[in-house]
Amino acid sequence: MIEITQACEAKASEALGDDGYLLVSVSGGGCSGYRINLDPVLDLPEGSYPVSPRIFVDRVSAAYLDGATLDFI
């Protein structure tokens, strides 16, 4: 399960405005071999999991992000 802090939820809602969602996903690249993507989307991919009312993770990335915490500092 992915934990979302209140600060992260608030910043995502502020950035997204009234429409859309934040889709969190993992792709190849970066120093550790993975890159975390935070993409604003209007339509969610089929099979996306909600981690909060406005933040979702795609089905494949959920396993890579298990135990992670999203925060905004």
C-alpha positions, 0 to 999 in steps of 0.5 A, a space after each residue: 500500500 502507498 501512503 499519501 501525506 496530507 501535504 501531498 494530497 493538498 498540493 496535488 489538489 491545488 495543482 490539479 484544480 477542479 478537474 483531473 487526477 494525479 497518476 503515479 507510475 514507475 518507468 525504466 531509467 534514473 540512477 536506481 534503474 527506475 523513475 517515478 512519474 507524477 502525471 496529471 490526467 483527465 482520464 485514468 487508465 483502466 485498472 488504476 488503483 486509488 490511493 486517495 480521492 485524487 491520486 491513483 497508481 497504475 496496476 503495474 506500478 503498484 507492486 514497485 511502489 508498495 510501502 512507499 510514502 508520497 510527501 510534499 516538502 
